[in-house]
């Protein structure tokens, strides 16, 4: 999905340089959509260039040369293909925790409680980040704000479920 994000950003901001694209992904909280690192971002940027979906346009910026990128005609076609691919998917949202839940009865009760507390803490952290983003960033496009609100609702439900699960396990 990282290639879709990069191509989409280049359609929005042609001539951006790599670090600028990465900063936009972080600034716009795209980490809620796809897990990426600096390394995976630059790897995908390089792959897009090798496949000729984007190309470098060298520009001088003050005293140093930067490599700005533009999307190619081939890249436009790939963007369209990726939009259909990801826009038509209805994958289920899975928590890897569900797999661990399958073996709750075979795991030590105290250790399972620790795992659930980790899930609660992580979920609370995600809720906090989402709330900060929603309440302190007026530059978020309306459609993305709706996506974040939906994610917030899901995390609140998950938090309630984790807390109920913790009580159930504690009470035997």
N, C-alpha and C positions, 0 to 999 in steps of 0.2 A: 504494500500500500504506500510505502515511502515514495516510489516513483510517481504515483498519482499526485501526492502532495507537492513534490518538487515541480512537476509539469504544470500543475494548477497555479502554483505561485508564480511561475515564470509567465504564464498567460496573464496573470494579474499585474505583475511587475517585470516586464521584459527588461533585460539588461542588468538584472541583479547579479551580484557576485555571491559565491558560495556561502561565506559567513553571514551575509545579509539574509539569505534564504533560511539558513539554520536559525538565526535570531528571530525571524518572523514565525517560524514553526514553534519556537519556544514562547514567544510573546503572545501568540494566538492560542496557546495551550493545546496544540495538536497532540500532545502526549496523552490526552484523554481519548484520542481516536486510535492512535497506533504507538506502540512502544518503539522509541528510537534513541540511539546514542549519537554522539558526534561522529564516531567511527562508522556506524551504519549509514548515517546521512551521507558522508563523503564517499563511501563505497558506492551507494546508489547514484550519486551525482556522477561519479566516474563511469559507472555502467551505462547511464543514460547518454553520456558523451561518446563512449565507445560504440554504442548502437546507433549513433548519429541522430538521436532524438533531441539533443540540445547541442549547441556549439558555443565555443568560447569566442568572445569578441574582446580583444585586448583594448583597454582604455587606460589613459593616464589619469590618475587621481592624485592631484597635488604633486608629490615627489616620488611616488612609487607606482609601479604598474600593477593593475588588478586584472583578474580574469572575470569578466562579466559574461553571463550566459544569456542566450536567447533560445527559444524553442524553434525547432525546424519544422518543415512541412510534415516530415515523417513523425516528428514528436507530436504534432497536432493530431495525427491519425492514432498514435499510441494513446494519447490523452482520451480521445473519444472511446477507444476500445476499453481502457481502464475504467472510464465512467460507467459504461454498460456492465462491465464485470462486477465492480463493487456496488454500483447502484441497484443492481437487480438481485443481490444476495440477501438472504434472510437467515444468516447463521444464528444459531442459538448462542446466547451469552453463557459461557461456562466459567465456573470458578474451579481452579485446580483443587481447591479445598474439597469439592464434591467427591473427588476420587478418594481422598483420605477418609471422608465420612463413611464410605462403604465398609470400612474396617474398624469402626469405632469400638465395637464389642471385643475386638482382638487386641486393642491397644490399652495401655495403662490409663486409668481414669485421670490421674493427676497430670499426665502428659497431654492428654486430650484437652483438658481444661486450659493448659498453657497455650495450645494451638488455637483454641477458640479465642482466648484473650488477645493473641497476636492478630487474629482476623478482626476483632473489635477495634483494636488500636489502629490498624491500617485503614479500616473503613472510616473511622472517625477522622483520620488524617485526610482522606480523600474528600470527605464531606466538607471539612474546613477549607481545603484548597478550592473546592468548587464554590463555596459560599464567598470566599475572598474574590474569586474571579467574577462571579455574578454581581457582586455588590460594589466593586471598586474598579470596574473597567467599562467605561461607556463606549469604547471603540469596538466592542464585539458586535459583529453583524447579527441581525435579528435571528436568522436561521440557526446560527451557531449557539446563540444564547438559549434558544429552545432546546437544542441538543444537550447543553450543559444542565439545563433545568430537568430534563428527563433523566440524565445520569444521576443528578442529585437525588431525585425521587427514588431511583433504584437503590442507591447506596443507603438511603434512610430505611427502606424496606429490609435490605440485607442486615443493617445494624440491628434492627428489631429482631430479626430472625436469629442472628448470632447470640444476642442477649438472651432470648428465649431458650435457645439450644444450651447455652451455658447453665442456665437455671435447671433445665431438665437433667443434664449430666450431673450437676452437683447434688440434685435430689434423688439420684439413682434411677 
